[in-house]
Structures are given as C-alpha cells and as structure tokens.
Amino acid sequence: MANVVDTRGELPFISAKRRSPAHVAPRPVGTVVKRSVDLVLAAFGILLLSPLLLLCCSALILFSPGPVLFRHRRVGFNGQTFDCLKFRTMAPDAAERLQRLLESDPAAAAEWKATRKLRADPRVTLLGAALRRSSLDELPQLFNVIRGDMSIVGPRPVTEEELARYAYKVDAYLACRPGITGLWQVSGRSTTTYRRRVACDAFYARNWSMVLDSKIMLATIPALFEDAAY
C-alpha cells in the first residue's frame, strides 16, 4: 500500500499510466463497464453489511429521536440533482444551532465560509459523531449507487452552492457520477483544502480507468482509519 498514493506538489494522486492534457475537456467517465461494476459491488455490499445497516438503524431509533435517514439535495452527473442518503448524524434543530453559532463566533463563521465544515460542530449528536468518524453514516449511499445516482468511486457529491467553487473545472465534476469514495478521500480529506479537492476531482475525471478505481478502493480502508484517528 505504500506506493498506492503519491504526493507531487499541490495534488496528491494515485498514479495512472495514461494522463490527458489539462486543457482537454473531460468526457463522461465509466460508461457500461463502470456501471456494471457499481451494481455488483453495491448489491454485494448491501447484502454483506445488512447486519451493520440494521444495527445503525436500531441505534438511531433508540438513542437519537428523529428520522433515521437524512436526505440532502446534491448535484450529480450532467447537473442532475438527487437526494443523497446518509444516516442522520445531527440534532433535529441543526439549522438553528448552526445559525446561532455563526452569528456568535467569528472564527467558526470564517471556518464555515472557507470549508463548509466545522471541527467542533454543535449540530452533531454523540451517536452521529461516532457514525461520522467511522464513515458508517454513508452506508445508505449504496442504495444511491443501485438507483444510478452515484458510483462506488467518483467525486464526493456537492450542493449547488458548492458547485460554484469548481469554476472552470466544473465540467470535470459534472462528467462523473458522484462517488461513495474517491481520490479526495484517499488524499487526506481531513487536512486538505477545498482547492485540492477540486484538483483531485478534475484529475480523476480526466484520467479515469478501472485500474485507477481499483487503486482508490484499495486505499480507502486505510484512509478511513487515518481519518478516524484524526
């Protein structure tokens, strides 16, 4: 695994044999082969992880009153929007908690403006924090893959507001089905900048191959342990 992820300058990336020039506009990636692999892996994952899915559902019902699933509108392939599924990790009054924090804490407001994330997020429940650290909250996205909204590997799904950050690289994002895991996940997502995230997504779209997908999947589990430790 030591040679799977390389860091070269600003962009950590997984080496691919063929790389397109940066000025070449990306085409839709994956087509039939990638979609077939997605269906097989997602169906197998749902079957294999069904006890864990049931355990997460039961824990949320017992210890975190409110809906089990959180649906958030995201932008997918070719600009189509879809409901991205997650196990709910936030309190029912999450929006109000966020607004109060941003109004009272300038440092938190600046962090939110820069990354759309908060290290100390008052909206997240104790159970939700555990689900996030282990990435178990994202398991329902296997059903997004079955429905064709997402892929196993690809850029992480973004909101319409976030899409503006891609600027002239937006075509690279729109050329892919968003992924459960991706190049950004295995390139230090806990410590990277949004600029590097965009660069990772653009690189992936322009250099996609099944070999690249396989390397990203192999690197995902170690990356998850690193994020949990972080």
C-alpha positions, 0 to 999 in steps of 0.5 A: 500500500505504500506506493498506492498514493503519491504526493507531487506538489499541490495534488496528491494522486494515485498514479495512472499510466495514461494522463490527458492534457489539462486543457482537454475537456473531460468526457463522461467517465465509466460508461457500461463497464463502470456501471456494471461494476457499481451494481455488483459491488453495491448489491454485494455490499448491501447484502454483506453489511445488512447486519451493520445497516440494521444495527445503525438503524436500531441505534438511531431509533433508540438513542437519537429521536428523529428520522433515521435517514437524512436526505440532502439535495446534491448535484450529480452527473450532467447537473442532475440533482438527487437526494443523497442518503446518509444516516442522520448524524445531527440534532433535529434543530441543526439549522438553528444551532448552526445559525446561532453559532455563526452569528456568535463566533467569528472564527467558526463563521470564517471556518464555515465560509472557507470549508463548509465544515466545522471541527467542533460542530454543535449540530452533531449528536454523540451517536452521529459523531461516532457514525461520522468518524467511522464513515458508517453514516454513508452506508445508505449511499449504496442504495444511491449507487443501485438507483444510478445516482452515484458510483462506488468511486467518483467525486464526493457529491456537492450542493449547488452552492458548492458547485460554484467553487469548481469554476472552470473545472466544473465540467470535470465534476459534472462528467462523473457520477458522484462517488461513495469514495474517491481520490479526495478521500484517499488524499487526506480529506481531513487536512486538505483544502477545498482547492485540492479537492477540486484538483483531485476531482478534475484529475480523476475525471480526466484520467479515469480507468478501472485500474485507477478505481481499483487503486482508490478502493484499495486505499480507502480502508486505510484512509478511513482509519487515518481519518478516524484517528484524526 
